[in-house]
Amino acid sequence: MGVTKATMKIEGVPAATRVMRMLSRVADPVIEVGPGITGVQSIWEEPRGAGPLAAMVAGGRYLAKLGHSCSVLVVACDLPLVNEAVFRMLADWPGTSSVAPIVAGVCNPLCARWSTDDLAAAERVLQEGFRSVHALIDRCDMVFADKACWPPEVTDANMTDADTPYDMDCLGVSWCAG
């Protein structure tokens, strides 16, 4: 992208701030694992820049220190069309298992609900030297949310990440460097 994804502006708002505003209407508490640009409590993964699995572990640890003992929503900031309906769908999904949507045939674990048991498994996977969230999926009691079960206001595009300017163009998103 040429810029930190968290600071790229979508509709004039930094991507991370946009995601956090919507997430705050569905979840409490909310934290940012990253540079602290959203205005909510922020922490860093260790080491900094170690990737999404390390960020999930850091966030899970911090929430546990706060006394939070329920499932959590884990959301990357590079979902330019994510909407509040996505967060409500994940938060309200029946049961207590982790839930990840299947987007264009692929699991999106960074727009998902993670159970406390699976967050504990994430810590073990990280300690084993893995950095990818996908290394965790096979060890989890995860429900894969198929499109047929989504509410009408949720689409693949809402949960599609954008890693390049081309991805943003394909999604029809106007953006600029932060």
C-alpha positions as CSV (number, residue, x, y, z in Angstrom):
1,M,0.0,0.0,0.0
2,G,3.0,2.3,0.5
3,V,1.5,3.4,3.9
4,T,0.7,1.8,7.2
5,K,-2.7,0.2,6.6
6,A,-4.0,1.5,10.0
7,T,-3.5,5.1,8.9
8,M,-4.7,5.0,5.3
9,K,-7.8,7.1,5.0
10,I,-11.1,5.8,3.8
11,E,-13.8,8.4,3.5
12,G,-11.4,10.8,5.3
13,V,-11.0,8.5,8.4
14,P,-8.0,6.4,9.2
15,A,-8.8,2.7,8.5
16,A,-8.1,1.6,12.1
17,T,-10.3,4.3,13.6
18,R,-13.1,3.5,11.2
19,V,-13.1,-0.2,12.2
20,M,-12.8,0.7,15.9
21,R,-15.8,3.1,15.9
22,M,-18.0,0.3,14.5
23,L,-16.6,-2.3,16.7
24,S,-17.2,-0.1,19.8
25,R,-20.9,-0.1,19.1
26,V,-20.9,-3.9,19.4
27,A,-18.2,-4.9,21.8
28,D,-17.0,-3.8,25.2
29,P,-14.2,-3.5,26.1
30,V,-12.3,-2.8,22.9
31,I,-8.6,-2.5,22.5
32,E,-6.2,-1.7,19.7
33,V,-3.1,-3.9,19.3
34,G,-0.9,-1.4,17.4
35,P,0.3,2.2,17.4
36,G,-2.5,3.8,19.3
37,I,-4.2,5.8,16.6
38,T,-7.9,4.9,17.4
39,G,-8.4,6.7,20.7
40,V,-9.0,3.5,22.6
41,Q,-6.6,1.7,24.9
42,S,-3.7,0.4,22.8
43,I,-1.0,-2.2,23.4
44,W,1.7,-3.7,21.3
45,E,2.4,-7.3,20.4
46,E,5.8,-8.7,21.4
47,P,7.9,-8.3,19.5
48,R,6.4,-5.4,17.7
49,G,5.5,-6.3,14.1
50,A,5.4,-10.0,14.9
51,G,2.2,-10.4,13.1
52,P,-1.5,-11.2,13.7
53,L,-1.1,-14.3,15.8
54,A,1.2,-12.4,18.2
55,A,-1.3,-9.5,18.2
56,M,-4.2,-11.9,19.1
57,V,-2.2,-13.3,22.0
58,A,-1.3,-9.9,23.3
59,G,-4.9,-8.7,23.0
60,G,-6.1,-11.9,24.7
61,R,-3.6,-11.5,27.6
62,Y,-4.6,-7.8,28.1
63,L,-8.3,-8.5,28.1
64,A,-7.8,-11.3,30.6
65,K,-5.9,-8.9,32.9
66,L,-9.0,-6.7,32.7
67,G,-11.1,-9.6,33.8
68,H,-12.7,-10.3,30.4
69,S,-13.5,-14.0,30.2
70,C,-15.7,-14.2,27.1
71,S,-15.1,-14.7,23.4
72,V,-13.6,-11.7,21.6
73,L,-13.9,-10.2,18.2
74,V,-10.6,-10.0,16.3
75,V,-10.6,-7.6,13.4
76,A,-7.8,-6.5,11.1
77,C,-7.9,-2.8,10.1
78,D,-7.4,-3.7,6.4
79,L,-11.1,-4.4,5.8
80,P,-12.2,-1.3,4.0
81,L,-15.9,-2.2,3.6
82,V,-16.5,-3.9,6.9
83,N,-19.7,-2.8,8.6
84,E,-21.3,-3.0,12.0
85,A,-23.6,-5.9,10.7
86,V,-20.5,-8.1,10.3
87,F,-19.6,-7.5,14.0
88,R,-23.1,-8.1,15.1
89,M,-23.3,-11.3,13.1
90,L,-20.1,-12.6,14.7
91,A,-20.9,-11.5,18.2
92,D,-24.4,-13.0,18.1
93,W,-23.5,-16.3,16.4
94,P,-25.1,-19.1,18.3
95,G,-22.9,-21.1,20.7
96,T,-19.5,-20.4,22.3
97,S,-17.2,-21.7,19.6
98,S,-14.9,-19.5,17.6
99,V,-16.5,-18.3,14.4
100,A,-14.8,-17.3,11.1
101,P,-16.6,-16.4,7.9
102,I,-15.8,-18.2,4.7
103,V,-15.1,-15.3,2.2
104,A,-14.8,-16.3,-1.5
105,G,-14.0,-19.8,-0.4
106,V,-11.4,-18.9,2.2
107,C,-11.6,-18.6,6.0
108,N,-11.0,-15.1,7.3
109,P,-9.6,-15.5,10.8
110,L,-8.9,-11.8,11.2
111,C,-12.6,-10.9,11.0
112,A,-13.8,-13.5,13.5
113,R,-15.0,-14.3,16.9
114,W,-12.4,-16.3,19.0
115,S,-13.3,-18.3,22.1
116,T,-11.2,-18.1,25.3
117,D,-10.1,-21.7,24.8
118,D,-8.9,-20.9,21.3
119,L,-7.1,-17.8,22.4
120,A,-5.3,-20.0,24.9
121,A,-4.4,-22.3,22.0
122,A,-3.1,-19.3,20.1
123,E,-0.6,-18.7,22.9
124,R,0.6,-22.2,22.7
125,V,0.9,-22.0,18.9
126,L,2.9,-18.8,19.2
127,Q,5.2,-20.4,21.8
128,E,5.8,-23.2,19.3
129,G,7.3,-20.7,16.9
130,F,4.4,-20.2,14.5
131,R,3.5,-16.7,13.3
132,S,0.4,-17.4,11.2
133,V,-3.1,-17.4,12.5
134,H,-3.8,-20.2,10.0
135,A,-1.5,-22.5,12.1
136,L,-4.0,-22.1,14.9
137,I,-7.2,-23.0,12.9
138,D,-6.6,-26.8,12.8
139,R,-6.3,-26.8,16.6
140,C,-9.6,-25.0,17.3
141,D,-13.2,-25.8,17.7
142,M,-14.0,-23.3,15.0
143,V,-17.3,-22.8,13.2
144,F,-17.0,-21.7,9.6
145,A,-19.8,-19.3,8.8
146,D,-20.9,-19.9,5.3
147,K,-22.5,-17.2,3.2
148,A,-25.9,-18.9,3.3
149,C,-26.1,-18.1,7.0
150,W,-25.2,-14.4,6.8
151,P,-27.8,-11.7,7.2
152,P,-28.6,-9.8,4.0
153,E,-26.6,-6.7,5.0
154,V,-23.4,-8.8,5.1
155,T,-21.5,-9.6,1.9
156,D,-18.1,-11.0,0.9
157,A,-16.9,-7.5,0.2
158,N,-17.5,-6.5,3.8
159,M,-15.0,-9.1,5.0
160,T,-12.5,-8.9,2.2
161,D,-9.1,-7.5,3.1
162,A,-7.2,-5.1,0.9
163,D,-3.4,-5.5,0.8
164,T,-2.7,-3.5,-2.4
165,P,-4.0,-0.5,-4.2
166,Y,-5.3,-2.9,-6.8
167,D,-7.4,-4.6,-4.1
168,M,-8.8,-1.3,-3.1
169,D,-9.7,-0.5,-6.7
170,C,-11.4,-4.0,-7.1
171,L,-13.5,-3.2,-4.0
172,G,-14.3,0.2,-5.4
173,V,-12.9,2.0,-2.4
174,S,-11.5,5.5,-2.6
175,W,-8.6,5.9,-0.2
176,C,-5.5,8.0,0.4
177,A,-2.3,7.8,2.3
178,G,-2.7,8.8,6.0
